[in-house]
Amino acid sequence: MALLRQRNAQGSNATEIEKKIKRGNALRQGSVWKGSRGPVAILLVTLSLCGAAMLLYVTSLDSDITETLVSQRELVSPQPRVYTVQCSEDYENYKRYPGCTPQKCGRAVTDSVVTREEAQVLRRLAERGLALAGSEGGASILDLHSGALSMGKQFVNIYRYFGDQIGDVFTQEDFQLYRDVRGRIQAVIAETFGLDPALMYLTKPTFFSRINSTAAKTQHDEYWHPHIDKVTYGSFDYTSLLYLSDYGSDFTGGRFVFMDQNGNRTVEPRAGDFPVCDTTSPSVHSETN
């Protein structure tokens, strides 16, 4: 990743960036953070080869929700809240990575990955990047790793589209915190599942996601369907997400749901909460609208 200069709101590139922001705004047809379309959930999502994905999903079937695993007011540190499940035979259908493919399966939630202050910094970083454009539907992403940014019904590469001007949006400190947090996520997943962190690789897409109540325009906007990540991404063995906003104040709906045969378990997230699980058939999950 090329070195970027410090952000300068009054720099010579400000006018050009404003023009491109206006173009992005036109393409996304007024998708907003708050207001008439309602509040939003913001999170950091990372995916990894033989490893970890940070994802947020939910269902609207509140009648199926039988247990709150972590409430919005609870603290879950220094020890994570963990419950185990039997590992699925599905893993036999995929390439196995010794030392990384799960031998112990389950779900966990912790809030020890970042401080509340760091979560706020990451949120502001995401807000600046997502303000450059955004999806026409309710789900927009910003991937600092690959450069992908939602713009209308498509994606653009922010490093190519904005060029050196991106240095007016993100600072070196932004990128350093982003790299530090990715490393912490890798370490927490390894510790939770008894893995060698050296054998795990967080890969793209590694992205921030903004979810609001705008009607879905493409299948990528339909975040609420129950799903199994191993089916979608065969190389991913773990799924996790880091919330950057608070359930009940920044947004409604948006509870993370672990769906099991014997009942569902929900997380009412607050900024800094970090749910994680393995990715095969026992690990169906979704998100409430």
Disulfide bonds with the S-S distance in Angstrom:
Cys50-Cys100 2.12
Cys87-Cys105 2.04
